[in-house]
């Protein structure tokens, strides 16, 4: 009797396992929807790549939504000869320096906000959060006046400082949530061993908050790289021109040559595409985990 019951139990478990493994209709539907969305989201990038590998005559006479049978890299040579390497380097300097300053300042401020019980620190933190409600367009005139009086107009430093100022509030808010989630027992145990604040920050806070640091670094890099208003108002010469302004100028120069314009756009978007591909997992986890605990 017991053997029969065991056999029936095993049969039921096997049947449930097979049912669980068997794809249901909604899994198939959602998988198809995901594939369709992937095609829709990826096709613009693929279209830019296909178009950038065409000649101007091939673009006008060929089928635009299909790959070219005779791809060419002449368009990229034209873009490089137009000085895009210099503009790319300017954007890289502005973006990397802005991210480095934002992360360094935000991490130190987040540690002080979480570990300090001083009311003045709380007030300063609340003042920082006011920056979340301040749009860039509303502050562009005071920023222009301030940068001009500081003698930083038409310089890369004049682009870095406003980018840092507007990147601090959100970055600080995210890092404060992550640092606050670190158990106090870990701070106390390292404090009993005589660890200083900088040692706590280096050996405890940074390793545990690494997903948040990576996510906000990617976000701030994208914001600094794509920023158009600051270069438009705070720069004017070719020596300090960055990629967004270079794309606008290049598009006006090569209005009829769509493949060359697409090559320039693809080169300007390449760092953003790579940042999303390699950091998407950290970006999503860092943006959501600090608020979900």
Secondary structure as UniProt FT lines:
FT   HELIX           2..21
FT   HELIX           25..52
FT   HELIX           56..61
FT   TURN            64..65
FT   HELIX           74..79
FT   HELIX           80..84
FT   HELIX           85..115
FT   HELIX           119..130
FT   HELIX           131..133
FT   HELIX           136..149
FT   TURN            150..151
FT   TURN            153..154
FT   HELIX           156..180
FT   HELIX           184..192
FT   TURN            193..194
FT   HELIX           197..200
FT   HELIX           201..205
FT   HELIX           206..208
FT   HELIX           210..226
FT   HELIX           229..234
FT   HELIX           238..240
FT   HELIX           243..253
FT   HELIX           258..292
//
